[in-house]
Amino acid sequence: MKLTLALRFVAVALLLGLAAMPALAGPDKTLPDGSHLVTLSVPDVECQICQRTVNAELKKVSGVQEVRFDDLNRLVSVKYDAARTDPKKIQQAIKRAGFSSHFVDPH
C-alpha cells in the first residue's frame, strides 16, 4: 500500500514536471507571415568561403527561403516553409557542408 502511494506521488511529480517544460515547443519560431525561423550555432564557420559553402547546401533544401549569417556570434538563421522542410533537415544540410551545428533556443 505504501509503495502504491509512493508510485502515485512520483507519477504526479513527473507529469507536473513535464508539463512545465518549454523545450517541447521545438527549436524554431513561427513568424508573422507564417514561415518559420530556426537559428543554429555554427562555431566552425569562420570565413566567407565557409558561409558560401553552408549557404549553397542550405539552398538545396526544398522550403528554405532565406539564410542569414551572424559573423560575430557564428550563428546562421534560416527562414523556411514548415510544410516543405524542418529544423533537422536544415541541420543535416549544414553537416553535409562539412560543419557542426546546434540549435539555439528561440524563446
N, C-alpha and C positions, 0 to 999 in steps of 0.2 A: 504494500500500500504506500509506504514512504517512497519507494522507488518510482512508482507511477506518478506521484505528486511532483517529485523532483524532475522527471522527464517532461511533464507538462510545463513546469516552470522554465526549463531550458528551451522548449519548443516555442513558447510565447516570447521569450527573450530574443531568440533568433529571428522570429518573424518581425518583431518590432525593429530590430537592428537592420534587417534587410530592407524594410520599408523606408527607412531613413537614408538609405544610400543614394546619393545623386549620380553615382557612376553608371547607373542603368540608363541614363539619358544618351550615352554614346559620345564619341569624340568630336562630333560635328554640331553645327548650329544651323537653324533654318533662317534664311534671310527674308526680308520683306517681299522680295519678288518671287519667293517660293523655291529658289535654288538653295543649295546647301554650301557651307564653308567648313573646311577642315584645315587645321594648322598642324604642321609637323616640324619637329626639331630635326635638322639635318646637319649635325656637327662636323661632318667631313666635307661639306660643300664649302670650299674655301675661296673659289675664284669664279670668274665669269665663264670660263670653259666648263667648269663643273655645273654651274647653273644651266648653261645651254644644254648640257647632256641630260640633266634631270628634266628640264622643260620639254625637250624633244620626246623623251619617253612618256611623260605625263600627257602630252598632246595626242599620243597614240591611243589613250584610254577613251573609249566612247563615253561621252557625257561630260568630260572635263571642258569647262567653259573659259576659265581664266586661271593663270598661275602667277603668283607674285612672290618675290623673294625679299626677305629682310636680311640684308648683308650683316648688319651689326650683331644681331641676335642669332644668326644662322637658322632662320625659320623659313618655311615655304607654306604659303596659304593657297589653297586650291578651291576655287568655286566650281561646283559641279551640279549636274542634274541627278537627283537621287533615284529617279526612275531608270537610269541607264548605268549607274555605277555606284560604288560605295567606298568608304574610307579604306577598307582593307585592300581593294583593288588599286587604289591610289598609292598606298604604302608598298604594294608589290611592284608597282611600276618604278618607284624610287629604288627599290632593291635591284631590279633588272638593270637600272642605270649604273649600278655599282656602289650605291651608297646606303648607309644605315639610316634609320629614322625612327622616331617615336612620336606618338600623338601628344599634343599639348592640350590641356583641358580648356575648353572654350568658355566655361562658365565662371 
